[in-house]
């Protein structure tokens, strides 16, 4: 991904997206269930920011060689 400013936006339908500031294309979408929002007591946006932050950091650590490898599907817990 080229270097650009990223923005986190909460959409009217409650989804939280990550996109380039100069573009309307959605890069990542988080959609918390009503139960998850209730559990987080209104702090779901802060949790989304943390999730996006870690994801962007992790993506930055990956090398092009890692991205070209074939990965087997795996169960994430």
N, C-alpha and C positions, 0 to 999 in steps of 0.2 A: 504494500500500500504506500503510495507516495506520501511524503511528509505534508501534513495539513492540520489545521485546527479541527478538533473533534468536539461535538456538542452532545449533551444528553438532554433529551426532550421528553416530557411527560405529555402524551397525547390526550385529547378529550375523552377517549374511550378507556383511559387508565393504563394503556401500554406505555412502557418506557423504552425509548430507542436511543441508539448511538448512531450518529451520522457525521459526515464531514460538514463543517460550518458553511461551506460555499455550495453545498449540494443537498438536494432533497432525498437522495437515495439512502435508504435505511441499510446500515451495515449489520446491526444486531438489534434484536427485539427481546425485551423481558416482559413477561405478562404474569404478574402475581395473582394468584387466586384470591377470592374474598377471604377465605380462611387464613391464607398467608398474610394478607394485609392486616387482618384483625390480630393475628399473633404478633406482628411487628408493631402494632399499636401506632400506625401512622408513619412509621419510619422506613417504609419500603423504598422511598426515593434514595435515602442515605445508603441502604443496603445495595440498591441497584448501582449507585455511583461506585461503591467499593468493588462490586463484581466486575463492572466495566474496567475499572482501574487495574485490577489484577489481570484481567484478560488481555488488555492492551500491553501491559508489562510482559506477560508471558509470550505474546505474539512477537514482541520486539526481541526476545531472546532466541527465537527460532531462527536457524540459518536456512538459506535457500535449499541446501542439501536435505535438511529435515523435512521441508515442505514437499519435496519431490518423492519421498519414500512412499511406498504403498503400505497403508495401515490396515490391519485386520479390524473388523468391527469388534468392539469390546463393551462389556457392561460397566457402567460407571455407577458407583455407589455413593 
